[in-house]
């Protein structure tokens, strides 16, 4: 039972105990207009006033006093012209959580078919691709995903969409702005284009690109030294780049060797370089497949 249904039941029982002559009455249990009034409110005293020939406030006060002892209710008060306002107890919320957690059919607990299969699309996040993500984007992701799940739970055929928006003039200006920042880092004169993005976040991205370029250059130099015969694994590396087939042991020796020379390089970077070096003898996909199990090296 919902809290509303539970409240209706205990209100009807209190009415029967205190005013048995009232008979069966139709009364409302609803959310009050003001949150400060409580979680629920009922007009039962005003509905019972006419058949009982009593003032609504008198009935409300008596019923409120009776209902105070219920475990469902934290507090109860009366407001003119005869409303009874309720705050649900913490104990009741905990019991409801226990009921949900221990439900046998938890996959369908609380499911209702309000949507009747109607299609609904929820677009959320759709972050601006020209700037960094922020806490608002994260909040939108959580709220949007929750909404989609809730719509599905109440019978809608709901799906989500994230608009990437990574094409067009603004994205082109972003690329030009990043190129200018990269040029500045290597000592060249460059200006952010008109309408571009002067934010400092592009400086950090450009610095990462520069670091990757420097790592690739060092790796290239290390490989050339090995291929020149100055390293005992030169033969194995030559085997990797020239043979039509690449034995697993050769790939393992190559990755181990390169990472010995450049310990800061991950296996992904090594794999990409192997693909580059072997472009005339073997496809990148085949080389990457050989190295897929070596990420932990």
C-alpha angles and dihedrals in degrees: 000000000000122000088254092054092046091050092049090052096050092043090053089048092050090049090052092049096048103030110024090165092062092084124199110335132185109226136161131248107190146149110277119240092240120051090215089067091068140256098301140009134196135203094202093121092055092046091050094045097084100047091043095042090224134125113267093232091054092052092044094052092051094047092046091055090051093048096050092087095059116115087218093064128070094182140351130197139171127236129187135298087025112294119147113212124201137197113201114234125246088236090059092052091050091049090051090052090050089051091052095046094049097041111128094219097042092155091069100028110137094007116154129174100228093134095049091207096305114158118246131175124205117195115195142164095010086166122203103261093209096067140044122278116255140192091273090060090051091050091049090052092053095044094043094050091047091052092052091051091048092050089052090049092057096049107273124133091232130175134173133232132197111196105216095192094188100148136072140054097318093053090048089053089050090055092048090049091051091049089053091051091050091050090051091053092056092048102262127133111252136152130210106251120250108276090016131127117272095176118136091234089079090058090060092047091049089050090054090051090051091050091052091050091051091049091051090050092051091048091050091052092048092051092049090053090051093047090051088070096252092117127059091232094055091101092053092049091049087051089054095052099040108036123087090226127046114210115217093239091055091051091049093050091048095052092045091049096048092047089050088057095041108024093175093063117095124221090255091062090047091050092053091050092049088054090052094049094047097046094117097049108028138018121256091237091058093049092047089050090055091050098041092098094048100072091108094059 
